[in-house]
Amino acid sequence: EALQHFNMLSVMAPGGKLAYFGSRSELEDFVSAVDLGVRCSSSATDYILDAISAGDTRYEHFFMESEYHKRFLSRVSQSYQASLGKPIADVIPQLPPIGIQVQQLLLREFRICCRDPGLAAWQFSSALAAGLLFGFTFRSLPLNLVGVISRIGLFFAVQCTLGMQALQSLVTWRDGYTSFVRERAAGYFFTGAYVLAKACVDMLVLRVGPPLLFGAVLYPLAGLHAGNEALFLVILCLTSMAASTFCMALGALAPRSAVGMPIAVLLLLLLLLLGGVMIRDAPTWMTSLSFFKASSLVLVGNEFLGLTFVFDPVGLPSSQAKLISGAEWLRLLQLDADSSSGAQVLKLLAWSFGFVTVSWVALLVRVRHSGCVACRK
């Protein structure tokens, strides 16, 4: 179908040899001339490509001695003569407006995301499975000491799941890097348009829907704080976005590195430890480096504030059990109960924006370092 939009076709044989160059409508006549008038049952393009792939050299030899080759040389000569004396900016094909670039790249990335079974389908199915698994594992959490410990463990597991799901962005980025280099060198789009489209599709399709499904299944099964579902779901989406853009930045910095995946896993686990309550004595400057810190503050605060828990450790007589408010538990866990949820949301957004910016700068440096004249923006 896409072939119908082309006026001219170029068919290359192994070794970079030209097997055909000319009008799309004349390709079938060219194939018939080489095959002594035989009309191909399939499309002419499939027929000639199959023949060339099988080692048939008749097409390249016939083309070199045909009228098609003379017209090809004439077209090249005319283009060269027309370019003489013109500024280089007038010779190199100009890129379309940035809006058109972003629009077309958004459509392409969306189609890839929907068609690739390892992207949207996997993200939604794994989110549903994780929601059910965690929901039944932590089902109907009680309002006692066990409930406090279980809630902290649940939120850590939720963040870990979102981080591991985001690793798919690293794989996708690495798989598409070769195509990006070729298309960027050909001057199809600006680097910024490519990064913007890739980040937008990833965020809107993979970092909103799956976390919402994950949270919607988990929240009622685990019996979390009723009435606070909205903020919980928002934080899941923002945490997933921050983790995904973090992996995107790593992929842009080392798109072909074989150690990219293990390094990403190691860094995500380190950020998870720094962002939760597992390391109580870590310096503030160190914990502030983790975007999971903002996520933990909101998740735990959203759940604990407004609830009261029974302190009933094993071995303590029930008559000596006492009530401890959620705010007091936050103080004991050294979590800032006074921190604004809005401020933490802004921090997560800032982390995501920063990681996308790093991705853009990293790719921009790479394409400029390649020396391609068309890759200067």
FENSUL-V609576 format. One record per backbone hydrogen bond with DSSP energy under -1.0 kcal/mol. NH is the residue of the N-H (numbers start at 1). CO is the residue of the C=O. E is the energy in kcal/mol with one decimal. If there is no record, write none. Layout:
BEGIN
nh=NH co=CO e=E
nh=NH co=CO e=E
END
This chain:
BEGIN
nh=4 co=1 e=-1.0
nh=5 co=2 e=-1.5
nh=6 co=3 e=-1.7
nh=9 co=22 e=-3.0
nh=11 co=20 e=-2.8
nh=13 co=17 e=-3.9
nh=16 co=13 e=-1.4
nh=19 co=11 e=-3.0
nh=20 co=11 e=-1.4
nh=22 co=9 e=-2.0
nh=24 co=7 e=-2.4
nh=27 co=24 e=-1.1
nh=30 co=26 e=-2.0
nh=31 co=27 e=-2.5
nh=32 co=28 e=-2.3
nh=33 co=29 e=-2.0
nh=34 co=30 e=-1.8
nh=35 co=31 e=-2.3
nh=37 co=32 e=-4.5
nh=38 co=35 e=-1.2
nh=47 co=43 e=-2.1
nh=48 co=44 e=-2.5
nh=49 co=45 e=-2.2
nh=50 co=46 e=-2.3
nh=51 co=47 e=-2.0
nh=52 co=48 e=-2.5
nh=53 co=49 e=-2.4
nh=54 co=50 e=-1.4
nh=55 co=52 e=-1.7
nh=56 co=51 e=-2.3
nh=61 co=57 e=-1.7
nh=62 co=58 e=-2.8
nh=63 co=59 e=-2.5
nh=64 co=60 e=-1.8
nh=66 co=63 e=-1.4
nh=70 co=66 e=-1.1
nh=71 co=67 e=-2.1
nh=72 co=68 e=-1.9
nh=73 co=69 e=-2.4
nh=74 co=70 e=-2.1
nh=75 co=71 e=-2.3
nh=76 co=72 e=-2.2
nh=77 co=73 e=-2.4
nh=78 co=74 e=-2.5
nh=79 co=75 e=-2.2
nh=80 co=76 e=-2.2
nh=81 co=77 e=-2.6
nh=82 co=78 e=-2.3
nh=83 co=79 e=-1.2
nh=86 co=83 e=-1.8
nh=90 co=87 e=-1.3
nh=92 co=88 e=-2.4
nh=101 co=97 e=-2.1
nh=102 co=98 e=-2.5
nh=103 co=99 e=-2.3
nh=104 co=100 e=-2.5
nh=105 co=101 e=-2.5
nh=106 co=102 e=-2.6
nh=107 co=103 e=-2.0
nh=108 co=104 e=-2.1
nh=109 co=105 e=-2.8
nh=110 co=106 e=-2.2
nh=111 co=107 e=-2.1
nh=112 co=108 e=-2.4
nh=113 co=109 e=-2.4
nh=114 co=110 e=-2.0
nh=115 co=111 e=-2.4
nh=116 co=112 e=-2.4
nh=119 co=116 e=-1.9
nh=120 co=113 e=-1.7
nh=123 co=119 e=-2.9
nh=124 co=120 e=-2.5
nh=125 co=121 e=-2.2
nh=126 co=122 e=-2.8
nh=127 co=123 e=-1.8
nh=128 co=124 e=-2.2
nh=129 co=125 e=-2.3
nh=130 co=126 e=-2.5
nh=131 co=127 e=-2.3
nh=132 co=128 e=-2.2
nh=133 co=129 e=-2.5
nh=134 co=130 e=-2.8
nh=135 co=131 e=-2.1
nh=136 co=132 e=-2.3
nh=137 co=133 e=-1.9
nh=138 co=134 e=-2.7
nh=140 co=221 e=-2.2
nh=141 co=222 e=-2.5
nh=148 co=144 e=-2.0
nh=149 co=145 e=-2.4
nh=150 co=146 e=-2.7
nh=151 co=147 e=-2.1
nh=152 co=148 e=-2.0
nh=153 co=149 e=-2.3
nh=154 co=150 e=-2.6
nh=155 co=151 e=-2.4
nh=156 co=152 e=-1.8
nh=157 co=153 e=-2.3
nh=158 co=154 e=-2.6
nh=159 co=155 e=-2.3
nh=160 co=156 e=-2.3
nh=161 co=157 e=-2.3
nh=162 co=158 e=-2.2
nh=163 co=159 e=-2.2
nh=164 co=160 e=-2.4
nh=165 co=161 e=-2.4
nh=166 co=162 e=-1.5
nh=168 co=165 e=-1.5
nh=169 co=166 e=-1.8
nh=171 co=167 e=-1.5
nh=172 co=168 e=-2.6
nh=173 co=169 e=-2.3
nh=174 co=170 e=-2.0
nh=175 co=171 e=-2.4
nh=176 co=172 e=-1.9
nh=180 co=176 e=-2.0
nh=181 co=177 e=-2.5
nh=182 co=178 e=-2.0
nh=183 co=179 e=-2.7
nh=184 co=180 e=-2.8
nh=185 co=181 e=-2.2
nh=186 co=182 e=-1.6
nh=187 co=184 e=-1.2
nh=188 co=183 e=-2.3
nh=194 co=190 e=-1.6
nh=195 co=191 e=-2.4
nh=196 co=192 e=-2.5
nh=197 co=193 e=-2.3
nh=198 co=194 e=-2.4
nh=199 co=195 e=-2.6
nh=200 co=196 e=-2.5
nh=201 co=197 e=-2.3
nh=202 co=198 e=-2.0
nh=203 co=199 e=-2.5
nh=204 co=200 e=-2.9
nh=205 co=201 e=-2.3
nh=206 co=202 e=-1.2
nh=212 co=208 e=-2.0
nh=213 co=209 e=-2.4
nh=214 co=210 e=-2.8
nh=215 co=211 e=-2.9
nh=216 co=212 e=-2.6
nh=217 co=213 e=-1.8
nh=218 co=214 e=-2.2
nh=219 co=215 e=-2.7
nh=222 co=218 e=-2.6
nh=224 co=219 e=-1.7
nh=228 co=225 e=-1.6
nh=232 co=228 e=-1.4
nh=233 co=229 e=-2.4
nh=234 co=230 e=-2.2
nh=235 co=231 e=-2.4
nh=236 co=232 e=-1.8
nh=237 co=233 e=-2.0
nh=238 co=234 e=-2.4
nh=239 co=235 e=-2.7
nh=240 co=236 e=-2.2
nh=241 co=237 e=-2.2
nh=242 co=238 e=-2.5
nh=243 co=239 e=-2.4
nh=244 co=240 e=-2.3
nh=245 co=241 e=-2.8
nh=246 co=242 e=-1.8
nh=247 co=243 e=-2.0
nh=248 co=244 e=-2.2
nh=249 co=245 e=-2.3
nh=250 co=246 e=-2.0
nh=251 co=247 e=-2.4
nh=252 co=248 e=-2.0
nh=253 co=249 e=-2.0
nh=254 co=250 e=-2.0
nh=263 co=259 e=-2.0
nh=264 co=260 e=-2.2
nh=265 co=261 e=-2.5
nh=266 co=262 e=-2.3
nh=267 co=263 e=-2.6
nh=268 co=264 e=-2.5
nh=269 co=265 e=-2.3
nh=270 co=266 e=-2.1
nh=271 co=267 e=-2.6
nh=272 co=268 e=-2.2
nh=273 co=269 e=-2.1
nh=274 co=270 e=-2.2
nh=275 co=271 e=-1.7
nh=287 co=283 e=-2.1
nh=288 co=284 e=-2.0
nh=289 co=286 e=-1.3
nh=290 co=287 e=-1.5
nh=293 co=290 e=-1.2
nh=295 co=291 e=-1.1
nh=296 co=292 e=-2.8
nh=297 co=293 e=-2.3
nh=298 co=294 e=-1.7
nh=299 co=295 e=-2.6
nh=300 co=296 e=-2.7
nh=301 co=297 e=-1.9
nh=302 co=298 e=-2.9
nh=303 co=299 e=-1.2
nh=304 co=300 e=-3.0
nh=305 co=301 e=-1.8
nh=307 co=304 e=-2.3
nh=309 co=324 e=-3.0
nh=310 co=143 e=-2.1
nh=311 co=322 e=-3.6
nh=312 co=310 e=-1.1
nh=316 co=313 e=-1.9
nh=320 co=317 e=-1.9
nh=322 co=311 e=-1.0
nh=324 co=309 e=-3.1
nh=326 co=307 e=-2.5
nh=329 co=325 e=-1.8
nh=330 co=326 e=-1.9
nh=331 co=327 e=-1.7
nh=332 co=328 e=-2.4
nh=333 co=329 e=-2.1
nh=334 co=331 e=-1.2
nh=335 co=330 e=-3.0
nh=337 co=335 e=-1.0
nh=344 co=340 e=-1.7
nh=345 co=341 e=-2.2
nh=346 co=342 e=-2.1
nh=347 co=343 e=-1.8
nh=348 co=344 e=-2.1
nh=349 co=345 e=-2.2
nh=350 co=346 e=-2.5
nh=351 co=347 e=-2.6
nh=352 co=348 e=-2.1
nh=353 co=349 e=-2.5
nh=354 co=350 e=-2.6
nh=355 co=351 e=-2.4
nh=356 co=352 e=-2.1
nh=357 co=353 e=-2.2
nh=358 co=354 e=-2.2
nh=359 co=355 e=-2.1
nh=360 co=356 e=-2.2
nh=361 co=357 e=-2.6
nh=362 co=358 e=-2.6
nh=363 co=359 e=-2.2
nh=364 co=360 e=-2.4
nh=365 co=361 e=-2.5
nh=366 co=362 e=-1.8
nh=367 co=363 e=-2.6
nh=368 co=364 e=-2.0
nh=369 co=365 e=-2.2
nh=370 co=366 e=-1.1
nh=371 co=368 e=-1.3
nh=375 co=372 e=-1.4
END
